[in-house]
């Protein structure tokens, strides 16, 4: 207990979670890449991280400087989301990859030195 409490207090542990099988609930997982004006990245990401369908959001290097992992119930919902993104001020390009089968989804566990 004391070790876990210390790790929480030191912000090493941010939260406890479960992993739900999205395929069993008929959800679609997609990775969305955005080419965003550098002056707009923080504003856009601060909005996107509040959305329930955005599971992960990253600032990245390269042509696409924002990467999102999203989960939606239907392709129509994904299309609407992509259309919303393309209309955001500062978004120059949107690329979407829809996954067809999940082989692994896990939480990150760093190597701990003994």
Secondary structure, DSSP 8 states (H G I E B T S, - for coil): -HHHHHHHHTTS---------TTTTT-EEEEEEEEE-TTTHHHHHHHHTTSTTEEEEEE-SSS--EEEEEEESSHHHHHHHHHHHHHSTTEEEEEEEE-S--S-----------
